[in-house]
């Protein structure tokens, strides 16, 4: 209401207007500030197992202890209980920086499989991607004695594995380090790549003006005939954080993928970026709840914390729907 008209209304109307405005603003603020886990829980992956939801996250300190792979459980995607460390024993090939865990159930071997990134002990290598197994979704996971793949720098990080609904084969996508995001077929054992397979580049760097200098954190979700490639760029962390989630799609799991910004001729494929309440949101996963609704899990730095140089990445969830064949986030929606 413009101020020049505000003074002409009755006192009761003014009070009612101010009350409604206050309630509306507080409700929106509370909804937007609500994080699923209000502490450092980066790179979240959420799965459903045994009629519960399990969330896994990058290493972090909690209660004076460093957890290699954080794990939490929930009955409803709202109330979460921390369970501790899903992989308490480090593998022999790695020593630190246990990033971006992803868990999938392999029905062929009837085990839960954890893919994770870590700093290798090899002086000629940087980060590597490892594989660990458990009979239970929460772990403990036992890692393989050698990494699946490693490279110099941090190109071999952010693994995500999907069972292709068309071919029923497993594929791993990964990437960062200013290099393209890649995909490759896995052997059924998940301890090696499929015989005769090779790396396929599915998302290069620098394709758009914003958030494309570095691309990472890929997640592929299949819906209504399309494979949707979610990916993040380009700086996740600390005082220079500049991060968002972008989207592309393909009719084939190994591409080629068409960016939304190319399809709609806007040059903008962003579906999630910062606002007045969160900074640098990204590195997402997609989870379908027991009612068939899809949700995006992601991390973000609360804006108030960022102003105070507190850079912990909290865990958020938002509903995903589709419009014109592309995913849309229903920010702060209710179930």
PELIN-V153714 format. One record per pair of residues at least 12 apart in sequence whose C-alpha atoms are under 6 Angstrom apart, sorted by the first residue. I is the first residue (numbers start at 0). J is the second residue. If there is no record, write none. Layout:
i;j
I;J
I;J
This chain:
i;j
30;331
31;331
34;314
34;315
35;77
35;314
35;315
36;314
37;313
38;313
39;311
39;312
39;313
40;56
40;312
40;313
40;314
41;56
41;57
41;298
41;312
42;56
42;99
42;282
43;55
43;56
43;297
44;101
44;284
51;74
52;72
52;73
53;71
53;72
54;70
54;71
55;69
55;70
56;68
56;69
56;100
57;98
57;99
58;97
66;84
67;97
68;84
68;85
68;86
69;83
69;84
70;82
70;83
70;85
85;137
85;138
85;139
86;139
86;140
90;142
92;119
92;120
92;145
93;117
93;118
93;119
93;120
95;118
96;117
96;118
97;116
97;117
98;116
99;115
99;157
100;114
100;115
101;113
101;114
101;159
110;133
110;134
111;132
111;133
111;136
112;131
112;132
113;130
113;131
114;129
114;130
115;128
115;129
116;128
116;156
124;150
124;151
125;150
125;151
125;152
126;149
126;153
126;155
127;148
127;149
127;155
128;146
128;147
128;148
129;146
129;147
130;142
130;143
131;143
153;176
154;174
154;175
154;176
155;174
156;174
157;173
157;216
158;172
158;173
159;171
159;172
169;184
169;185
170;183
170;184
170;185
171;183
174;215
175;214
175;215
177;213
179;200
179;202
179;203
179;204
180;200
180;201
180;202
181;199
181;200
181;201
182;198
182;199
183;197
183;198
210;232
210;233
211;232
211;233
212;233
213;232
213;233
214;231
214;232
214;233
215;230
215;231
216;230
216;231
216;282
217;229
217;230
225;249
225;250
226;248
226;249
227;247
227;248
228;246
228;247
228;248
229;245
229;246
230;244
230;245
231;243
231;244
231;281
231;282
237;310
240;279
241;279
242;279
242;280
243;271
243;272
243;280
243;281
244;269
244;270
244;271
244;281
245;268
245;269
245;270
246;268
247;259
276;302
277;300
277;301
277;302
278;299
278;300
278;302
279;299
280;298
280;299
281;297
281;298
282;297
283;296
283;297
284;296
293;318
293;319
294;317
294;318
294;319
295;316
295;317
296;315
296;316
297;314
297;315
298;312
298;313
298;314
298;315
299;312
299;313
300;312
317;330
317;331
